[in-house]
Amino acid sequence: MKHLLIVAFGALAGCASGGHAQERVQAYVGARIIPIEGGEIPAGVLLVQRGKILAVGPSDTVDIPADANRVDLTGKVILPGLICTHSHIGGIGGADGSGPIQPDVRVYDSIDVLDPGFRRAVAGGLTSLNIMPGSGHLMSGQTVYVKLRHRPKTIEDIAYRDDEGKILGGMKMANGTNSMKAPPFPGTRGKSAALVRQKFIKAQEYREKLQRGLEDPNKLPARDIGMEAMVEVLEGTRMVHHHTHRHDDIMTVLRLAREFGFRVVLHHVSEGWKVAEQIAAAEVPCSIILLDSPGGKLEAIDLIFTTGGVLERAGVPVAFHTDDGITDSRLFLRMAALGVRAGMSRGAALEAVTLAGARMLDLQDRIGSLRPGKDADFVVLSGDPFSVYTQVLETWVEGVKVFDRSDPKDRLYAVGGYGAGHGQTPYHCCFADEEDQP
């Protein structure tokens, strides 16, 4: 995998909470640290500089520079920044009703970075998201991976990019009842699979034409941005994120992935527990959601709390997601706690909101755990991650504080109330170091 970089936002100077990464080493001391990769550290030290983690370990093993800025977090817990593999915040749109398969559509072109959903997300400890178009199409378009940096003004400020500047994201697909509508949409599950299969065959043919064009430019096909994205799917550089619920729909996704060789993450998998062995045999990860209230679609009627544990024991990598606004980003840690209550191991549940999601986004070299060299994305908690009494106190992205519960302006987004529905403008309590009036 190519070495990934993030578009820089701000100069590398200034104070920790003001929107810029620090030149001076920041030493967070005394907290119980849960690095995900490696055992928990009862009383540890986390060193951060210029947006990166320098060191993490027990207090008697980490050398703290004499000029470091020490932050005492005794009695608190530090966890890697949380990662949601399936979010819809940002006032997004997606594909329209003109056709069931639209790989050319980019959710990147629909995101409002001033949407209050981003403030609620950091209030829940989230630092990276996979923002998806909706699931009403067999293929609704390209997702985008974002880093929830301080004070974004445009989508360019938060989008992940590779070392060539290419926007990083996956391809959103869906099956089941969502896409079964009036023509030109399919009316049956069989027709849904047929339309997808035919589109992938066209993508294979387009790829062959591109390859012939390398030898003879006169044979290059007319540019097709939808086909270009699908070729990336065929080549494995763009992950398919596939909405699917019923066991038969899950098997259809696995069948298509095997036939065309694309990489896929199964999302929701309400009936994943029924075909856990088959998912494991296909070596496909799952991003799941837990719901504890009635309602929803009929095809999710067999969604159960034990799915995470069943998949874990079968050997399937598991992440959790919010599907925000189906569930609230502010309560994301609760998802993992419910997973443990229903049979997941503590380690797998913690990984399911951090490193497992990073792997599903191909960002594991940058985020998902507290390890030297990774981005300094972390969350300060008041107590154990799975306690109902625990609160997210602070959220840090690349060494910059993006949420502070002690600040009334930030606390508003954590608890709700008048003004919490407003986006990021100086009129509506967005920035910890700005006045409410312009």
Secondary structure, 3 states (H helix, E strand, C coil): CCCEEECCCCCCCCCCCCCCCCCCCEEEECCEECCCCCCCECCEEEEEECCEEEEEEECCCCCCCCCCEEEECCCCEEEECEEEEEECCCCCCCCCCCCCECCCCEHHHHCCCCCCHHHHHHHCCEEEEEECCCCCCCEEEECEEEECCCCCCCHHHCEEEECCCCECCCEEEECCHHHCCCCCCCCCHHHHHHHHHHHHHHHHHHHHHHHHHHHCHHHCCCCCHHHHHHHHHHHCCCCEEEEECCHHHHHHHHHHHHHHCCCEEEEECCCHHHHHHHHHHCCCCEEECCCCCCCCCHHHCCCCCCHHHHHHHHCCCEEECCCCCCCCHHHHHHHHHHHHHCCCCHHHHHHHCCHHHHHHCCCCCCCCCCCCCCECCEEEECCCCCCCCCCEEEEEECCEEEEECCCHHHHHHHHCCCCCCCCCCCCCCCCCCCCCCC
